[in-house]
């Protein structure tokens, strides 16, 4: 059967086990051919905190597809004329990354992008374009397994650092703490602190963004609600960073100076990440309520139809 310019064959309302097995075999072969890329990504994620989530991303994508499998695979059709070119493009991209000479992050990013593209191409080959559209978010989510360029991380770090510093100044003022500020340095009555790059909270901000994207996809229906939830991550991340810095500083000033170098400073990220999640919950609930209110409101077309019937 031909649909547009793509050659397809019907798999029926329920995808057969054999199709899943063939795609699983394709995935295994793809990983075996790219074992050096996978190993490099694992090692890199262990060294760089901004990529520590990368290994979990494919499992999240597969889990999201499995959770919505009935809707995704209900109209699955093999589409070799679309899937095969994407596979070839992915293989080419992987080869460029593996044999190119240059910055480690850049070459690894290209290789991982090629691996992800090849897997998406295989998905389309075995399940078709309709199944790919139905699984658009899980497939697009694979972009987060690609290590971002160092330049992008530097820009994001400086942005978060600057925003957090401004928020710290406001919290010090709000708490009545006297300070003198020069750029990222705060001189307080008993000590001096500097908001360093490590205080930007970029790792927890990335985790918060990914969590919000998944929650929005799973629980919200309207595109505008999903966008608002994702945008809310920025102010919440800045506030979370500032609260952490100010809390540790005030504890060091009034309780024990070791709070600036102790366990809460170095390992307390989880506590403040949970605080950020707690701040996101009201935003999420408000958006859910707005969606529910909007769904109960009659549409203009229905109102017009009702008016016509009354006439």
Secondary structure, 3 states (H helix, E strand, C coil): CEECCEECEECCCCCCHHHHHHHHHHHHHHHHHCHHHHHHHHHHHHHCHHHCCHHHHHHHHHHHHHHCHHHHHCCCEECHHHHHHHHHHHHHHHHHHHHCCCCHHHHHHHHHHHHHHHHHHHHHHHHCHHHHHHCHHHHHHHHHHCCCCHHHHHHHHHHHHHHHHHHHHHHHHHCCCCEEEECCEEEECCCEEECCHHHHCHHHHHHHHHHHHHHHHHHCCCHHHHHHHHHHHHHHHHHHHHHHHHHHHHHHHHCCHHHHCCHHHHHCHHHHHHHHHHHHHHHHHHHHHHHHHHHHCCCHHHHHHHHHHHC
